[in-house]
Amino acid sequence: MKNNKKLTSEEVKHVAGLANLPLSEKETKDFPEKLSETIDYIDQLKEIPAENTPPTYQVTGKTNAWRSDKSDSCRLLSPQEALANAKKTHNGFFVTKVKWS
C-alpha cells in the first residue's frame, strides 16, 4: 500500500528541528522524497501478517549475559570534566534549549 503523500520541506524542517538536526538547503530539498520513500516502505511492512508471530527478545541464545555492576574508576569523569565542553551550564548542570511543538 503506497502512501502517495510526499512530505513537504516544511515538515522535514519541523522534524529536523525537533531532533535538533541542522539541515543544509540541499538536504531540505532532498529529504522530503527520501523520507517519503522510507515511510512508504514502512507502510509495506505493516501489511505483513504477524499476529501469530511470537515476540523475539534476542537471537544469540545467550542467557544471563550481564556484567557486574561496579564502576570503573579510570573511566569516570569529575563533574568539572563532564561539563568542560558544555555550551552553557548552571549550578553544575547542563543547560539545554527546550523544543515545544
PEDA-V364121 format. One record per residue. RES is the residue in three letters. PSI is psi in whole degrees, 0 to 359 (* if undefined). Layout:
# PEDA-V364121
res->RES psi->PSI
res->RES psi->PSI
This chain:
# PEDA-V364121
res->MET psi->113
res->LYS psi->136
res->ASN psi->323
res->ASN psi->353
res->LYS psi->120
res->LYS psi->133
res->LEU psi->149
res->THR psi->164
res->SER psi->325
res->GLU psi->320
res->GLU psi->320
res->VAL psi->316
res->LYS psi->320
res->HIS psi->312
res->VAL psi->319
res->ALA psi->321
res->GLY psi->319
res->LEU psi->326
res->ALA psi->2
res->ASN psi->43
res->LEU psi->119
res->PRO psi->134
res->LEU psi->139
res->SER psi->169
res->GLU psi->321
res->LYS psi->316
res->GLU psi->321
res->THR psi->329
res->LYS psi->326
res->ASP psi->324
res->PHE psi->328
res->PRO psi->315
res->GLU psi->315
res->LYS psi->316
res->LEU psi->325
res->SER psi->320
res->GLU psi->319
res->THR psi->316
res->ILE psi->321
res->ASP psi->319
res->TYR psi->318
res->ILE psi->321
res->ASP psi->323
res->GLN psi->320
res->LEU psi->329
res->LYS psi->338
res->GLU psi->347
res->ILE psi->125
res->PRO psi->118
res->ALA psi->14
res->GLU psi->324
res->ASN psi->13
res->THR psi->123
res->PRO psi->150
res->PRO psi->144
res->THR psi->118
res->TYR psi->325
res->GLN psi->158
res->VAL psi->4
res->THR psi->340
res->GLY psi->355
res->LYS psi->147
res->THR psi->145
res->ASN psi->48
res->ALA psi->69
res->TRP psi->149
res->ARG psi->160
res->SER psi->148
res->ASP psi->78
res->LYS psi->152
res->SER psi->148
res->ASP psi->100
res->SER psi->333
res->CYS psi->348
res->ARG psi->1
res->LEU psi->145
res->LEU psi->144
res->SER psi->161
res->PRO psi->322
res->GLN psi->319
res->GLU psi->320
res->ALA psi->325
res->LEU psi->358
res->ALA psi->321
res->ASN psi->9
res->ALA psi->140
res->LYS psi->320
res->LYS psi->139
res->THR psi->163
res->HIS psi->121
res->ASN psi->40
res->GLY psi->15
res->PHE psi->156
res->PHE psi->143
res->VAL psi->126
res->THR psi->161
res->LYS psi->148
res->VAL psi->131
res->LYS psi->118
res->TRP psi->142
res->SER psi->*
